[in-house]
Amino acid sequence: MKILVTGGLGYIGSHVVVELQNEGFEVVIIDNLSNASLEVLDGITAITNKQPTFENIDLRDKPLVTAFFKKHQDITGVIHFAASKAVGESVELPLLYYENNLNPLLYILQELQKKAGAHFIFSSSCTVYGQADELPITENAPMKPAESPYGNTKQIGEEIIKDTCKVSPNLNAIALRYFNPIGAHETANIGELPTGTPQNLVPFITQTAIGLRQQLSVFGKDYPTKDGTCIRDYIHVVDLAKAHVTALKRLIKNKNTTPFEVFNIGTGKGSSVLEVIAAFEAVTGEKLNYKIVARRQGDVIAAYADTTKAKNSLGWETKLSLKDALRSAWKWEQKIRS
Ligand code: UD1
């Protein structure tokens, strides 16, 4: 089966391409290289011994999207990652975020609607929950007003897909709400490649340990949590990637119970910032230079997944630990700086 992965050279997308190829799917990647490098293709090929087809297309160009689907009429599934993801930047450039994250989604769904049968997996985020009233967070937790245009595009994206599936008997879809993806492929052939100063915790940790950054700032130690730092659900990107293949197979086999389903994709376990630092030090033997600073605006106190639905309905659960993820992130950081 031929599957389109948009944003397939990005951090999560590239790991999903690997898992798809490992399972025998034929993959076509679309990426406009706005936040990814062509070398990622070599990394994917080194792991799987198979080079996926690649097309450099900007999905905001509707005629190009139409032409692409005309050329690849045998595509039956799409896993859609292509989007911008920097929360702070989205506040500065809302129109760019609404354009990047919503127009391609519309154009792809319009093409899929024309098909006799099609499957769609959407890259969503636990950010849709905001600060949930109850932990762990189930899929039934209400969406809070989004904190940023980025978060809003994920909420609106889900609504667009839901409304479209209602009137498209040949289209079924799953949105996966990721918690905090971290780590890299165990071979260190692919991993996260943040441009500029990393905003996320783990790339900042590994860049500090390798000497690219002088010091990690821990944002706040006065939260109502076990050690005062924020709690998140850090999931190994390889476990996360496998969830996409499982979700796609669910749609292919018509095992979905409604045309549009959502699943939390996390470990179910919350870790504080200080626990992540301690785990990193334990697995790498590196001492991390960090200091406690003021809270970062917009951070929720705690978020971790209730994974019951993913386990029972999807038949998926994580296999790798926080330490596995941190070890792989460190191996990757060492490789790209060598
Ligand atoms: C962030 C985004 C979220 C997005 C996700 C995508 C914000 C506020 N949230 O989630 O919307 O879906 O990335 O990956 O940007 N931390 C430090 N020092 C650092 C960096 C982070 O202490 O230098 C702390 C944060 O305060 C937080 C935790 O580490 O408690 C995780 O932060 P991060 O990796 O940025 O993820 P989120 O904030 O959960």
Boltz pocket constraint, residues with backbone or C-beta under 6 A from the ligand:
constraints:
  - pocket:
      binder: B
      contacts: [[A, 85], [A, 87], [A, 88], [A, 125], [A, 126], [A, 127], [A, 151], [A, 179], [A, 180], [A, 181], [A, 198], [A, 199], [A, 200], [A, 201], [A, 202], [A, 204], [A, 216], [A, 217], [A, 218], [A, 219], [A, 220], [A, 229], [A, 230], [A, 231], [A, 232], [A, 273], [A, 296], [A, 297], [A, 298], [A, 299], [A, 300]]
      max_distance: 6.0
